[in-house]
Amino acid sequence: MAIFRSSLFNGKELTKLLKLPLRRFVGVSIAGFPESCSLNSSHRPYSSDAPSESHLLYTADHFALRASLRKIIDKEINPFVDKWEEEGQFPAHQVFKTLGKAGFLGIDKPTEYGGLNLDFSYITAVAEELGWIRCGAIPMAVGVQSSMATPALARFGSDELKKEFLAPTIAGDMVACLGVSELGAGSDAANIKTKAVRKGDDYVINGGKMWITNGFQADWMCLLANTNDGLPNKNKSLLCLPMKLPGIHVAKKIDKLGMRSSDTAEIFFENVRIPSKYLIGEEGMGFNYQMLQFQEERMWGVASSLRILELLIKETIDYTSQRKAFGQTILHNQIVHFRLAELATEVELLRALLYEAAGLYIRGNDVTKLVSMAKLKCGRLCREIPDSCLQFWGGMGYTNEVLVSRMYRDLRLVSIGGGADEIMLSVVCKYMGILPEKNKKE
């Protein structure tokens, strides 16, 4: 094993050990240690932001799409974020019309309904760039419009339904919301109580939904409801529900810790009647349809968090490199710059996990375990990074004048919405074969 001692570690012996041509190893120093671990003689630094033929997931087309979205964000969204946050609502129809006109609300949707028909990697790229928006609320609302309320409709809906609801949603002419969660059924979607009872050629809907993003501005809802009394995973259906019908009561605008510019509603249904043709796919398959799209929803959520986490770290570096205490900059303290380096490393690890999951998913693999791991890690980092960065901002970080305090509030939701951390842990345990079985009834 002496070959690994520094005095004996040289290019010739390493070549002999690994049986590789010496020309593959570049930049060997006089001391015998490689000056770079790269096997690429160009030594170009890798970047997740710049076009590169060596990117793990994206091509030049992905980066062009992101650049186009960045221009819209810089011109049409970010200048107004502070105003919308203060008002407690952003103009969804206006913003979605702008995004829809540019093609960003139908990235993976069929071209015949106005989509671009691109693969899921483009969804990931767009979600990443949405993190450039200086709040968490608007990216979340866009995600509901493009990647949560519409996937089942695009996959399983009739042509008539797609023309009536999907096409105008992709164009930004309609605002969509997703009606799954209820007051007593958040993570436990199987336990929802809302019913849609078949009466002749109609469904009659009674019940209520909670935590509905876009609820006050929505033109239609993708509604999950019980349509029979069977088993929880076989008695649910998805329905397209126009939101202006008699019997729909948008009862309460929920006052939240964060995500303030996104309207969040509590909604009740009282004998709301819709035609049976508004059923998405097959009756009784709604739970399965919803579970299928959860994987995409969670990857979207992870992707949309990466950019803002990086931005928090960058702005903290900028601030601490200028702010001085006890005769030196805050950043000069080892505990500060080491911590920021650790956090940046964690973000890159999360990105690598996301790219692996997305790449495998595009190739038709079941990535439930990887996606659950990524969602779990994302939720943890969305708490850890704003908290650490806010600490380094000191008193200024406790004001509402800086991004870090807003994201401290906004990103707390990531550990709850779209599958709580505890649910993600249970899924991972299940795939590891270590989740205890439920006690069987005697």
Order of alpha helices (4+ residues) and beta strands (2+ residues): alpha-alpha-alpha-alpha-alpha-alpha-alpha-alpha-beta-beta-beta-beta-beta-beta-beta-beta-alpha-beta-beta-alpha-alpha-alpha-alpha
